[in-house]
Amino acid sequence: MERDIHSPNAWIDRIELSVAIVLQLAITLVVAGALFRGQWLVAFSGIIVLALTFTPAIIERRLHVQLPTEFTLITCLFLYASFGLGDVGDFYERFGWWDLALHGISALITGLIGFLVIYVFYMTDRIRVAPIYVAIITFGFAVSIGTIWEIFEFLMDWYFGLNMQSSGLVDTMTDLMVNAAGALVAAAIGYYYVKGGDTLIGQRLIRRFVERISKNARWQQESDQTADPLTGSD
């Protein structure tokens, strides 16, 4: 789906997309270096992380929606911070707060994604619930994802002898509490937005996402109306 190059935010989109591409190249270089040194686990993890950076583009293509460029940038920033800096750069060991910060950010991002999915249905009148219930669903979605990740870490440590839960129970419970805090922030942003307020995140992510969804829906409706009713073609 083509982006509107004449949009007032087009120059910001180009900068954000350029930064995202640079981060993808940085991850690619890390993978190449790991392969050269025979660090197969690092290389394998890097390939997975690199593939995940293309998730927003895959969502756009599959669902035929145009996501704000911030989704691509945030995805690349988070994955590079987690893999490139956290694992390869050893930030997890050098900075005790690095893991907690990433958990909080991931919960915030996950919560906002969950809210956007819910808000699309809310916006199109497919569901009508009070804003507080939208916030509760957003919170529950983000906490659930964080909990599933902690289960994944436990299973990886248990079966493959890794050290993803560096301090066991303390690490798990701390991560869960930070996840809950990030989810609560996302729920509050969603609640305030549904109530008619706005925030910087609401302006740059939620409103632009909703506007693009609405524009795509109108375009699709116009295409259906101009199509031949029998053959489905113009």
Secondary structure, 3 states (H helix, E strand, C coil): CCCCCCCCCHHHHHHHHHHHHHHHHHHHHHHHHHHHHCCHHHHHHHHHHHHHCCHHHHHHHHHCCCCCHHHHHHHHHHHHHHHHHHHHCCHHHHCCCHHHHHHHHHHHHHHHHHHHHHHHHHHCCCCCCCHHHHHHHHHHHHHHHHHHHHHHHHHHHHHHCCCCCCCCHHHHHHHHHHHHHHHHHHHHHHHHHHCCCCCHHHHHHHHHHHHHHHHHHHHHHHHHHHCCCCCCCC
